[in-house]
Amino acid sequence: MTETFSNVYDDADRARAYADLEFPGTYYLAFRDLPVLLHKYVSGTHALDFGCGTGRSTRFLRELGFEVIGVDVSEIMLEQARGRDTQGDYRLVAGGTVPGFGTGTLDLILAAFTFDNIPTDQQKNSALRELRRLLAAGGRLVVVVSSSAIYRHEWASSFSTRDYPGNRTARDGDSVRIVMLDVPDRRPVVDIVCSDTHYRELFQAVGLCVVDVVRPLATGAESVQWVSETTIPPWTIYVLGAA
């Protein structure tokens, strides 16, 4: 992996706003099915949280019994993670490599929303190659991404796109804007559109195969007043292995 990644969350005010975010509203659906998927497909407990941010997903994995290390490109976000989780292990990704791991040593790598913010195909490709290298035999890379639909609809509590009509015509590689409603920082986040078809092409190009795909929908039985979530999946979860 030769690229150095930028991070739209590398901002002190934004990091503080996100530090207390857990799993509200639409975010709940991104994590709801992960325990079952991980139990089904992952053997072993050595895990990496790639793009851990302020540590929400790292703590989530540890609560499931994984020995997990979180890495991110933003030292500002990592400072928040360490402050909230003093027993956790959080490391900066610098110089384009994931520190402290040998080839074939990880049973699980989770990348939750990380690829939404990696701007180019070349950088995505480099990251995926590096993560594939780290997977143990039979290990799994679980990638949680925003579906293309999330940028074209309104959602229960977490996101709004109504002020950005240009999102509706965005194609693979285009920038889109989305406002998060569950944090006090209402500046729009800039993401990069990547369709299901294109993700599959990227996976195949680096020798990753799709083991399973989940597109979580709300059931309607939750104590949330859903907007689009019962009919339009906001997220896509890919379970990947080495081809």
N, C-alpha and C positions, 0 to 999 in steps of 0.2 A: 504494500500500500504506500504510494508515494505522494499522495495529496495531503495538504493541510486544510482541514475543513473549517469554515466559518460557522457561526451559530447565531441565529436570530435572537436567541434568549441570553446572549452574553452581555447582559445589562443589569446593573445592580438593582434598579427599581423593579425590573421584571422578575429577577431572581427572588427578591423578597416577596413579591406578590404570589409567586408560584410555590413557595416553600411550604405553605400550609395546605395546598391543594391535595385532596385525596381522590375520591372516586365519585364525584357528584354527577347526577343526571346522565347525560350521554356518555360520559367517561366510564360510568359503571358498566356499560355494555362492552367496552373494550377489554375489560378485565374479568368479566363474569365467567366466561367459558375457559379461561386459561388454566385453572386448577385441574379440570377434567382432562384437557388436552395434554398437559404436562405429565399427569399421572399415566396417561395412555401411551405416550410416545417417548418419554425420557427415562433412561436408566442411568443411575448415578446422580451425584449431588453437586459436582463441580460446575459452577455457573458463572457467567459473565453477563452483566447488564450493560449493553453497549448503547451509550447515549443516555446515561442515567439521570441527567439533570440534577434536580434537588433531592433525588433518592427515593421518590415514591415507589417506583417499580423495583428498586433494589430491596427495600424493606418488604415489599409484597412477596418477592421470591424467598427471602429468608424466613418469613412466616410460614411458607410452604415446605420448609425443611432443607433448602438449598444452601450450600456454602458459596456465597455470592460476593463478587467484587464489582463495584460500579465504576465505569469510566465515562468521561465526557471531555469535549473540547473546551468547555467553559470553566475556568477556575472560579469565576464568580458563582456559578451554579453549584459547583462542588463545595465551596465554602458553606453554602446554605445546607447542603446534604450532611456535611460533617458536623455542623452545629446542631442539627436536629437528631442526628444518629451518631453519637460519639463512639459507639462500638463498631461502626461500619468501616469498611475499607473502600475508600474512594480515590481514584487516580486520574490524573490528567493524561489525555491522549495528546502526545506532542510528537512532531516529526513524522507523522503518518504511520505510526505503529501502535499496537496495543501492548502496553508494557507488562512484563512479568509473566508471560504465558508462552510455553513452548508449543510447537506444532503438535496437533492431535491430543490436546490435554483437557478439553472442555466437553462435558456431557450436555450442557445447555448454554446457548447464547440467546438472550432476549434483546430484541431491538424494538422498543415500543415508541412509535412515532418518529424515530430517528431519521428514517429515510424520507420523511416528508420535507425535511429541511436540508438535505444534501443536494446541492444545486445542479450538478451536471451528471450526465450518464457516466462520464469517465470517473468521476469521484464515487458514484454509486458502485460502479464496477470494481474499483480499487478496494472499497470497503468490504464488498461481498467476497472478494478473493481472500482478503485477510481473515475474515470470519470463517470462511470455509477451511482455511489452513489450520485454524485453531480447534476445529471440531475433532473430538475423539471418534474412533470407529463406532458407528451407530449413534453418534451425537446428533443433536437437533438444533437448528437455528430457527427461532420463532420470531417472525417479523410482523409487527402490528402497524398498519398504515391507515391513513385516511382514505376512504373510498373517494373516487372522483365526484360522487354525488354529494359529499359533505359540503362542497364549495358552491352548491347550487340550490340549497334548501335551508329552511330554518329548523331549529332543533329545540328540544325541551328547555334546557337550562344552560347548556355549555357553550353554544356557538351561534353566531349570527353572520349571515353573508348578504343581507338585504341591501346594504350600502355599496356593494361591489358587483354591479350587474355584469361587468366584464368577465367575471368568473365563469359565466355560463357558456362562453365560447372558448374557454381556455383548452389547450391541447397539451399532450405530453411535453414536458420541459418548460411550460409557461409558468410564470409566477401568478399566484392568486393570493387574495387577502381574506382573512377571517378574524372576527372579533370573539374573544373568549369572554363569556358573561359571568363566570364563576370566580373571577379574580378582580381586584380593584383596578388593575392596570388594563384599561380598555383600548390601548393602542393596538391596531391590527397586527396580527402575525402574518408574515409572508411565508407561504409554503410553495412547493413545486408540485404541479400535477404529474402524476404517473399512473397510467391506467393499468388494469389487471393484465391486459395483453402485454404491455411493455414490461411490467415487473417480471412476468414469466420469461420474456426474452432475456432480461438481465440475469435472472437466475440460471437459465440454461447456459448462457455464455461463460459462466464461471464454474460450471460443473456442479450446480445445485439442482436437485429434483424436488418437485412439490409432492410432499407426502399427504398433506391434507390442507383444506381451505375452509375457513369458517367466516361467514358474513352475519354477525350477530344482529338479531332483531329483538325489540322489546316484545314481551308477551301481552302486554296490556294489563296484567295483574299486579304490576309494580305500583308502589305508592308515588308515582311520578306522573305528572300530566304531560304525556308525550305529545310531540308535534308531528314529526315525520318518522320517528323511530320504529313504529310498528309495521311499516310497509317499505321503508327505504333503509338499508343498512349503512350506517355512517362509517363503519370500519371494515377492514379486511384483515384476517389473521392467516398468515401462511406458516405452515409447519414444513421445514425444509431439511433435507439430508444430502449428503454427498452422493453424487450420481455414480 
